């Protein structure tokens, strides 16, 4: 689950996703090169809505998808991440997935909590090759039926990562209710964002649902440049795994709550 990331600057987004330099409105520039938290406005890339052929457009919307059934754009439950295994059945996301409303969320780095020391240490995740991440997402264009006001919104897709050598180390471990000890690795619910590689952009944005489904996979650990957010020279991707202290998941700050706006915990999106 991701609750913090940094957007690339405008030139990097336009260069990486071949958008052209026509995204210069002052209101749009405000979302480039900044750290974002859930329910804030951020940029995403989708297939152009009004192009009968195929092109890409850069859009700004709310990070946290506004479901079609919502009576208000101020959604109270968490819709900033969608479990890719469940999205075809979840009321909040199934329509966007079925209609091919897929997008790419550009990120320079994203952050995840690591509890191997028994406390939350935020880790940052960049690409080893220096390129920005293109995170798989869904979008929805919600229209207020009373006023006609349009609200764009998006969510990031996640995938189970219990066996991933890097992402399987993130987040607070789930505990056995009886023993208060961490559950075995195969019984945890570790998650990872899904990256869309440069060569797969068109398949993701314009392919069929079946073709898009093929791209729901984890990024190899060697593709990451990762480590503690406030690291020393000795910190690295291969830092030794420290055992969490018994019962360490029973107290302390929530692992999904970022130190900033949007840090409150919300029920999982429907």
C-alpha positions as CSV (number, residue, x, y, z in Angstrom):
1,X,0.0,0.0,0.0
2,X,1.4,3.3,-1.0
3,X,0.5,6.6,0.8
4,X,3.4,8.8,-0.2
5,X,5.2,9.5,-3.5
6,X,7.0,12.3,-5.3
7,X,6.0,13.4,-8.8
8,X,8.6,14.0,-11.5
9,X,9.1,17.4,-13.0
10,X,7.2,18.5,-16.1
11,X,10.0,17.9,-18.5
12,X,10.7,14.4,-17.2
13,X,7.0,13.4,-17.6
14,X,6.7,14.8,-21.1
15,X,10.0,13.2,-22.2
16,X,9.4,9.7,-20.7
17,X,5.8,9.4,-21.9
18,X,6.2,11.4,-25.2
19,X,3.5,13.9,-24.4
20,X,4.9,17.0,-26.1
21,X,5.2,20.4,-24.4
22,X,1.6,21.5,-24.3
23,X,1.0,21.0,-20.6
24,X,2.0,24.5,-19.4
25,X,-1.1,25.9,-17.7
26,X,-0.2,27.4,-14.3
27,X,-2.7,25.2,-12.5
28,X,-1.1,22.1,-14.0
29,X,2.5,23.1,-13.1
30,X,1.6,23.1,-9.4
31,X,1.5,19.2,-9.3
32,X,5.0,18.6,-10.7
33,X,8.0,17.8,-8.6
34,X,6.2,17.6,-5.2
35,X,5.5,15.0,-2.6
36,X,1.9,13.8,-2.6
37,X,-0.4,12.2,-0.1
38,X,-3.8,10.6,-0.5
39,X,-6.7,12.9,-1.5
40,X,-4.3,15.5,-3.0
41,X,-4.2,16.4,-6.7
42,X,-1.6,14.7,-8.8
43,X,-0.8,14.0,-12.5
44,X,-1.6,10.9,-14.4
45,X,-1.4,9.8,-18.1
46,X,-4.2,8.1,-20.0
47,X,-5.4,7.5,-23.5
48,X,-6.9,10.7,-24.8
49,X,-10.6,10.7,-24.2
50,X,-11.7,12.7,-27.3
51,X,-9.2,11.2,-29.8
52,X,-10.9,8.6,-32.1
53,X,-7.4,7.3,-32.9
54,X,-4.7,6.9,-30.2
55,X,-2.8,9.5,-28.3
56,X,-1.9,10.2,-24.7
57,X,-2.9,13.0,-22.5
58,X,-1.7,14.3,-19.1
59,X,-4.5,14.9,-16.6
60,X,-4.6,16.2,-13.0
61,X,-7.0,14.5,-10.6
62,X,-7.6,13.5,-7.0
63,X,-5.4,10.7,-5.7
64,X,-8.2,8.4,-4.5
65,X,-10.6,7.2,-7.1
66,X,-14.1,8.7,-6.8
67,X,-16.4,5.7,-7.4
68,X,-19.4,6.0,-9.9
69,X,-21.9,5.4,-7.1
70,X,-20.5,8.1,-4.8
71,X,-22.9,10.9,-4.0
72,X,-20.0,13.3,-3.3
73,X,-16.4,13.8,-4.5
74,X,-15.3,13.8,-0.9
75,X,-15.0,10.0,-0.5
76,X,-14.3,9.0,3.1
77,X,-13.0,5.5,2.6
78,X,-9.6,4.6,1.1
79,X,-9.5,4.4,-2.7
80,X,-6.0,5.5,-3.4
81,X,-4.8,1.9,-3.8
82,X,-6.7,-0.9,-5.5
83,X,-5.8,-4.6,-5.0
84,X,-5.4,-5.9,-8.6
85,X,-6.6,-9.4,-7.6
86,X,-9.9,-8.0,-6.5
87,X,-10.6,-4.9,-8.6
88,X,-12.8,-6.7,-11.1
89,X,-15.2,-7.4,-8.3
90,X,-15.0,-4.3,-6.1
91,X,-17.7,-1.8,-6.5
92,X,-15.3,1.1,-6.4
93,X,-13.1,-0.1,-9.2
94,X,-14.8,-2.7,-11.3
95,X,-16.4,-0.3,-13.8
96,X,-13.1,1.5,-14.5
97,X,-11.3,-1.8,-15.0
98,X,-14.1,-3.2,-17.3
99,X,-14.2,0.0,-19.4
100,X,-10.4,0.1,-19.9
101,X,-10.0,3.3,-17.9
102,X,-6.4,2.5,-17.2
103,X,-3.7,5.1,-16.5
104,X,-0.1,5.5,-15.6
105,X,0.9,7.5,-12.5
106,X,4.4,9.0,-12.8
107,X,6.6,8.9,-9.7
108,X,10.2,9.7,-9.1
109,X,10.2,7.8,-5.9
110,X,7.6,6.2,-3.6
111,X,7.8,5.4,0.1
112,X,6.9,2.3,2.1
113,X,7.2,1.5,5.9
114,X,9.7,-1.1,7.1
115,X,9.2,-2.6,10.5
116,X,12.2,-5.0,10.7
117,X,13.7,-3.1,13.6
118,X,10.5,-3.2,15.5
119,X,9.6,0.4,14.6
120,X,8.5,2.1,11.4
121,X,11.4,3.2,9.2
122,X,10.3,4.8,6.0
123,X,12.1,3.5,2.9
124,X,12.3,5.2,-0.5
125,X,12.1,3.4,-3.8
126,X,13.5,4.7,-7.0
127,X,14.5,3.0,-10.2
128,X,18.1,1.9,-10.5
129,X,18.2,3.0,-14.1
130,X,17.3,6.6,-13.1
131,X,14.0,6.7,-15.1
132,X,10.7,7.6,-13.3
133,X,8.3,5.0,-12.3
134,X,5.1,4.5,-14.4
135,X,2.7,3.1,-11.8
136,X,-0.3,1.2,-13.1
137,X,-3.5,2.8,-12.2
138,X,-7.2,3.3,-12.9
139,X,-9.0,6.6,-13.5
140,X,-12.6,7.8,-13.3
141,X,-14.3,11.0,-14.3
142,X,-17.0,11.8,-11.8
143,X,-19.6,14.4,-12.7
144,X,-21.7,16.2,-10.2
145,X,-25.3,15.6,-11.4
146,X,-26.5,18.8,-9.8
147,X,-23.9,21.3,-10.9
148,X,-22.2,19.5,-13.8
149,X,-18.8,20.0,-12.2
150,X,-16.2,17.4,-13.3
151,X,-13.8,15.7,-10.9
152,X,-11.0,13.6,-12.3
153,X,-9.5,10.9,-10.0
154,X,-7.2,8.0,-10.0
155,X,-5.9,5.0,-7.9
156,X,-2.7,3.0,-7.9
157,X,-2.8,-0.8,-8.4
158,X,-1.1,-3.2,-6.1
159,X,-0.2,-6.8,-6.2
160,X,0.6,-9.5,-3.6
161,X,4.3,-9.5,-2.7
162,X,4.8,-12.0,0.1
163,X,7.5,-13.8,-1.8
164,X,9.2,-10.7,-3.3
165,X,12.8,-10.4,-1.8
166,X,12.4,-6.6,-1.4
167,X,8.8,-5.6,-1.2
168,X,8.0,-8.6,1.0
169,X,10.1,-6.9,3.7
170,X,7.9,-3.8,3.9
171,X,4.9,-3.0,6.2
172,X,4.1,-4.0,9.7
173,X,3.9,-7.8,10.0
174,X,0.5,-9.3,10.7
175,X,0.2,-11.1,14.0
176,X,-1.4,-14.3,15.1
177,X,-4.3,-13.3,17.3
178,X,-3.6,-16.1,19.7
179,X,0.1,-15.8,20.2
180,X,0.7,-12.2,19.2
181,X,3.7,-13.4,17.1
182,X,4.2,-12.6,13.4
183,X,2.4,-15.0,11.1
184,X,4.5,-17.0,8.7
185,X,5.6,-15.2,5.5
186,X,3.1,-17.0,3.3
187,X,0.3,-15.8,5.5
188,X,1.2,-12.1,5.5
189,X,-0.4,-9.6,3.1
190,X,2.5,-7.8,1.7
191,X,1.7,-5.5,-1.3
192,X,3.7,-3.8,-4.0
193,X,2.9,-1.2,-6.6
194,X,2.8,-2.4,-10.2
195,X,5.2,-0.7,-12.7
196,X,4.4,-0.4,-16.4
197,X,7.6,-0.6,-18.4
198,X,8.2,1.8,-21.2
199,X,7.7,-0.8,-23.9
200,X,4.3,-1.8,-22.4
201,X,2.7,1.7,-22.3
202,X,0.5,1.3,-25.3
203,X,-0.6,-2.2,-24.3
204,X,-1.6,-0.9,-20.9
205,X,-3.4,2.2,-22.1
206,X,-5.0,0.9,-25.2
207,X,-5.0,-2.9,-25.1
208,X,-7.9,-5.2,-24.1
209,X,-8.6,-6.1,-20.6
210,X,-7.0,-9.5,-21.2
211,X,-3.9,-7.8,-22.6
212,X,-3.7,-5.4,-19.7
213,X,-4.1,-8.3,-17.3
214,X,-0.8,-9.7,-18.6
215,X,1.1,-6.7,-17.3
216,X,0.0,-7.1,-13.7
217,X,3.4,-8.4,-12.4
218,X,6.0,-7.5,-9.9
219,X,9.2,-5.6,-10.7
220,X,12.4,-7.6,-10.1
221,X,14.3,-6.5,-7.0
222,X,17.4,-5.7,-8.9
223,X,15.5,-2.9,-10.8
224,X,15.1,-1.0,-7.5
225,X,17.4,1.6,-5.9
226,X,16.0,1.4,-2.4
227,X,16.9,2.0,1.2
228,X,15.9,4.0,4.3
229,X,14.6,7.5,3.5
230,X,17.1,9.0,5.9
231,X,20.0,6.7,5.1
232,X,23.7,6.5,5.8
233,X,26.4,5.4,3.4
234,X,26.1,1.9,4.8
235,X,22.4,1.5,4.1
236,X,21.5,-0.3,0.9
237,X,19.0,-2.5,-0.9
238,X,20.9,-5.5,0.5
239,X,20.8,-4.4,4.1
240,X,20.5,-7.4,6.4
241,X,17.0,-8.3,7.6
242,X,16.5,-7.6,11.3
243,X,14.0,-9.7,13.2
244,X,11.0,-7.8,14.4
245,X,10.6,-7.9,18.2
246,X,7.9,-10.1,19.5
247,X,4.6,-8.3,19.5
248,X,6.0,-5.3,17.6
249,X,3.0,-5.1,15.5
250,X,0.7,-4.4,18.4
251,X,1.6,-0.8,19.0
252,X,3.2,2.2,17.4
253,X,2.1,4.4,14.5
254,X,0.0,2.8,11.7
255,X,2.3,1.6,8.9
256,X,0.1,3.1,6.3
257,X,-0.2,6.6,7.8
258,X,2.2,9.1,6.2
259,X,3.7,11.9,8.2
260,X,1.6,14.6,6.5
261,X,-1.8,15.3,4.9
262,X,-4.0,12.3,4.4
263,X,-2.4,10.3,7.2
264,X,-5.7,9.3,8.9
265,X,-6.6,5.6,8.5
266,X,-9.8,4.9,6.5
267,X,-11.7,1.7,5.9
268,X,-10.6,-0.2,2.8
269,X,-12.3,0.9,-0.4
270,X,-15.3,-1.2,-1.3
